[in-house]
Amino acid sequence: MRTGGILMHISSLPSKYGIGTMGREAKRFVNFLAEAGQTYWQILPICPTSYGDSPYQSFSSFAGNPYFIDLELLCKDGLLLKEECESYFWGKKETEADFGILYENRYDLLKKAYARFEKKQPEKFSAFCEWEKEWLDDYALFMALKDANQGAAWYEWKRELKFREEDAMKTAREEYKAEIKFYKMLQYLFFKQWRSLKAYANKKGISIIGDVPIYVAGDSADVWANPKQFYLDEELNPIEVAGCPPDAFSEDGQLWGNPLFRWDKMKEDGYGWWTKRICAMSKLYDIVRIDHFRGFDSYYAIPAKDDTARNGTWKKGPGMDLFETVEKKLGKLNIIVEDLGFLTPSVLKMVKDSGFPGMKVIQFAFDTREESDYLPHNYTSHSVVYTGTHDNDTLMGWIETAPKDSVKFAKKYLNLTRKEGYNWGMMRGAWASVSDLAVVPMQDILGLGSKARMNTPSTLGCNWKWRAKKSDITLQLAKKVRKYMKMYGREHRE
């Protein structure tokens, strides 16, 4: 079945409180998707962000981002007052999230909610804590200890806490009991609101595609609580870290710095950690998109002490053994794989053997130096086409900044005209293709330039900020998108 979807992170939704949330505007966006004839809403990872604000670097692979908890819903629940929400400063720009201000003010406000929550604890809270305790207990303690250590990474804590010595853990759980409960409350509220939003979307015929990064952050509850699953030395310092080798775009390569998995240890316990992770994400989302899928075939390992990615080496990953094992435990997996970049024959074989649809990106198609697999006439139906991902410029930004020969080729190939709008012509190329699913970022539908770009890889401080204005998301725009969906056989009806 041919379908369409829109990529729009929760943080990018309109809100007068500094960042998009899971409340009224999220449901309004679901209505927009339904009116636009879409089948899917794709979002980025919804885990708590750490230094750098990237949703791909999180304090936990299982927790939800407290910034996405809707304040108006907390007011309805009697946990906050409207005047309290409005008494804080949430940033100067309607179209940008200011994560520094959010960090300073959001938790302070949420602690007011906690004071009221404590006085009248919901009946379902204890059941939630018990149901999610396998990850929640470690995460809440991790965050409480991080606060007690002025935000320092866990590997900089006192030795007994760093190594999770039994007596130290027992003392910490008692000493920081209130702080631990505060973080558990945030997760209870997050998942309560998330489930309500997802149920609303599903009822409207909209399924949610969620992103799962292959790696986890070094400073995370995942690594702190499960050090034997990662490639660490006796002092729990990384031996080698993740990244990408030098290429035409970066002469030093990309040094991501994430600790690498001990695939040998993971295999010994039947990939238990990965099974739990994919199980949790499959409940959270309708479809899981796995980032950097090629890393399961072979991954680039860089000496942890290096400050560039030049001296890394390729090592063998678990391949299909991981996914075959997980599928035996969980049943059929509903997964899209990010199979972009340099793909070796063994990576291509793994993608084919998995049966999961891979990705095509329109922006990658128009390098005039070579015939590209990303040109729409080369697609197969079992694929997902994107005009661009969160790491790409917007279409209008690409038109302005891409090599002139590439833009000229794109205009000729897709019959782009200023009258139709270059962004609409490039989206038409995706929608008209044979790919079963076509996904376009909301910035492209709005025809925004490079200022609305979500992320520029290997840069800090300017990413993940873009937000839509409420006035951008209109019924008129939805009807325009729906005409294209109808034209190319992608229209979804409730």
LINLIN-V893679 format. One record per backbone hydrogen bond with DSSP energy under -1.0 kcal/mol. NH is the residue of the N-H (numbers start at 1). CO is the residue of the C=O. Records with the same first field share a line. If there is no record, write none. Layout:
NH=CO  CO
This chain:
3=436
5=438
6=40
7=440
8=42
12=9
13=10
20=11
22=68
27=23
28=24
29=25
30=26
31=27
32=28
33=29
34=30
35=31
36=32
37=34
38=33
39=4
40=4
41=207
42=6
43=209
50=57
53=50
57=54
59=48
65=46
68=65
69=66
74=70
75=71
76=72
77=73
78=75
79=74
85=81
86=82
96=93
97=465
102=98
103=99
104=100
105=101
106=102
109=105
110=106
111=107
112=109
113=109
114=110
115=111
116=112
117=113
118=114
120=116
125=122
128=124
129=125
130=126
131=127
132=128
135=132
136=132
137=133
139=135
140=136
141=137
142=138
143=139
144=140
145=141
146=142
147=143
148=144
149=145
150=147
151=146
152=149
156=153
157=154
162=158
163=159
165=160
169=165
170=166
171=167
172=168
173=169
174=170
175=171
176=172
177=174
180=176
181=177
182=178
183=179
184=180
185=181
186=182
187=183
188=184
189=185
190=186
191=187
192=188
193=189
194=190
195=191
196=192
197=193
198=194
199=195
200=196
201=197
202=198
203=199
204=200
205=202
206=201
207=39
209=41
210=287
212=289
220=218
221=59
224=220
225=221
229=226
230=227
231=260
232=230
233=237
236=233
239=231
241=302
242=258
244=254
247=250
254=244
257=242
262=229
263=261
266=262
267=263
268=264
269=265
270=267
271=266
275=271
276=272
277=273
278=274
279=275
280=276
281=277
282=278
283=279
284=280
285=281
286=208
287=208
288=334
289=210
290=336
291=212
293=338
295=292
296=293
297=294
298=294
299=315
301=313
302=241
304=239
306=303
309=252
312=309
313=301
315=299
317=297
319=296
321=318
322=319
324=320
325=321
326=322
327=323
328=324
329=325
330=326
331=327
335=333
336=288
337=357
338=290
339=337
348=344
349=345
350=346
351=347
352=348
353=349
354=350
355=351
360=384
362=386
363=387
364=361
365=362
370=367
375=372
378=375
379=376
383=381
384=358
385=437
386=360
387=439
392=389
398=394
399=395
400=396
401=397
402=398
407=403
408=404
409=405
410=406
411=407
412=408
413=409
414=410
416=411
421=417
425=421
426=422
427=423
428=424
429=425
430=426
431=427
432=428
436=381
437=383
438=3
439=385
440=5
442=7
444=441
445=441
446=442
448=443
452=449
453=450
459=456
464=454
467=95
468=12
472=469
474=472
478=474
479=475
480=476
481=477
482=478
483=479
484=480
485=481
486=482
487=483
488=484
489=486
490=485
491=485
492=37
